[in-house]
Every structure is written in structure tokens, then in C-alpha cells.
Amino acid sequence: MATFTESTRADGGCVVRLEGEIDLAVADELARVVLGCLDRADDVELDFGGVTFIDSSGLGALVRVRNEATRQGKTLSLVDVGRPTLRLLEITGLQEAFDIRPRES
């Protein structure tokens, strides 16, 4: 079971903290939550610190929301991405398609 918790930064950017397994069961919900943030903010940050697993469905949802952010001229960043997720992005050739950053202290 995954959870997606939204918050707003002081600068108006939206942060979505992802926790658990990002798979077929939650991919559409992830896309819905992130697209909602894109409606409200120019900068959306996905915090992967709590992600334990991501499959191709979850990756597909990320690509959909990245494409929409690009279409709208907005920024989508992946933060604190764990090694398994980073490896999936590398294998699929998508690592360069995303703004991937370490967690800021």
C-alpha cells in the first residue's frame, strides 16, 4: 500500500511525499495527485525517500506527469531517489528525462 502526502513549500511549490510500493494498484492515484499539484504550482517535487518499490506502471505514471509538466512549462523534480528506483530509470534510459536531486538538508 502506498501513500501520497501533499504539502506546500514557503515559495508556493508543491511537495508530494511518496511512501510504499508504487505499482499498478496506485499508479493512477499517483498521476492524479501530481497532476493536481501541477494545477496549483509551477514547481512540483516528488520526495522518493519512503519508496520501497516501483514497477513499470509506476514509471509510466511518472512519465505521464513529466510530459504534462513539460507541456505546461512547469518543473517536476524527483528528490531522494533510492538506488533501486534510480537503477530502473537508468535501465529504461529515463534517468536524463527527469530532474533528479538529493535531499536538501
CORHUKA-V935003 format. One record per residue. RES is the residue in one small letter. OMEGA is omega in whole degrees, -180 to 180 (* if undefined). D_LAST is the distance of its C-alpha to the last C-alpha in Angstrom with 2 decimals. Layout:
res=RES omega=OMEGA d_last=D_LAST
res=RES omega=OMEGA d_last=D_LAST
This chain:
res=m omega=180 d_last=27.71
res=a omega=173 d_last=24.66
res=t omega=179 d_last=22.97
res=f omega=-176 d_last=21.28
res=t omega=-179 d_last=19.53
res=e omega=171 d_last=19.21
res=s omega=-179 d_last=17.31
res=t omega=176 d_last=17.30
res=r omega=179 d_last=14.56
res=a omega=-179 d_last=15.77
res=d omega=179 d_last=16.80
res=g omega=178 d_last=18.95
res=g omega=-179 d_last=17.20
res=c omega=176 d_last=17.63
res=v omega=174 d_last=15.21
res=v omega=177 d_last=17.11
res=r omega=-180 d_last=15.75
res=l omega=178 d_last=18.18
res=e omega=176 d_last=19.37
res=g omega=-176 d_last=22.34
res=e omega=179 d_last=24.81
res=i omega=-175 d_last=25.06
res=d omega=-177 d_last=28.76
res=l omega=-176 d_last=32.02
res=a omega=-175 d_last=32.10
res=v omega=-175 d_last=28.98
res=a omega=-180 d_last=28.73
res=d omega=178 d_last=30.66
res=e omega=177 d_last=28.66
res=l omega=180 d_last=25.38
res=a omega=-179 d_last=27.10
res=r omega=-179 d_last=28.45
res=v omega=-177 d_last=25.16
res=v omega=177 d_last=23.41
res=l omega=175 d_last=26.58
res=g omega=176 d_last=26.61
res=c omega=179 d_last=23.17
res=l omega=176 d_last=24.51
res=d omega=-174 d_last=27.43
res=r omega=-173 d_last=25.33
res=a omega=177 d_last=22.49
res=d omega=-177 d_last=22.33
res=d omega=180 d_last=18.81
res=v omega=-179 d_last=18.05
res=e omega=176 d_last=14.99
res=l omega=-179 d_last=15.80
res=d omega=-176 d_last=13.21
res=f omega=-175 d_last=14.95
res=g omega=-178 d_last=13.05
res=g omega=-179 d_last=16.28
res=v omega=180 d_last=18.84
res=t omega=-177 d_last=21.38
res=f omega=172 d_last=23.91
res=i omega=179 d_last=24.81
res=d omega=-177 d_last=28.35
res=s omega=177 d_last=30.16
res=s omega=176 d_last=30.54
res=g omega=177 d_last=26.84
res=l omega=178 d_last=26.51
res=g omega=178 d_last=29.38
res=a omega=178 d_last=27.69
res=l omega=179 d_last=24.65
res=v omega=178 d_last=27.15
res=r omega=-178 d_last=29.00
res=v omega=175 d_last=26.10
res=r omega=179 d_last=24.96
res=n omega=179 d_last=28.57
res=e omega=177 d_last=28.76
res=a omega=179 d_last=25.63
res=t omega=180 d_last=27.19
res=r omega=-179 d_last=30.54
res=q omega=-178 d_last=29.18
res=g omega=-179 d_last=27.27
res=k omega=-177 d_last=23.91
res=t omega=174 d_last=20.53
res=l omega=-179 d_last=19.38
res=s omega=174 d_last=16.17
res=l omega=-174 d_last=15.36
res=v omega=177 d_last=11.76
res=d omega=-178 d_last=10.99
res=v omega=-180 d_last=14.72
res=g omega=-177 d_last=16.36
res=r omega=-180 d_last=19.02
res=p omega=179 d_last=22.02
res=t omega=178 d_last=21.01
res=l omega=179 d_last=20.21
res=r omega=178 d_last=23.58
res=l omega=178 d_last=25.37
res=l omega=178 d_last=24.14
res=e omega=-178 d_last=25.33
res=i omega=-177 d_last=28.66
res=t omega=180 d_last=29.40
res=g omega=-176 d_last=28.60
res=l omega=-178 d_last=26.06
res=q omega=-179 d_last=22.92
res=e omega=-179 d_last=23.72
res=a omega=-177 d_last=24.52
res=f omega=170 d_last=20.96
res=d omega=-176 d_last=17.88
res=i omega=-177 d_last=15.55
res=r omega=173 d_last=11.91
res=p omega=177 d_last=9.16
res=r omega=176 d_last=6.34
res=e omega=-178 d_last=3.78
res=s omega=* d_last=0.00
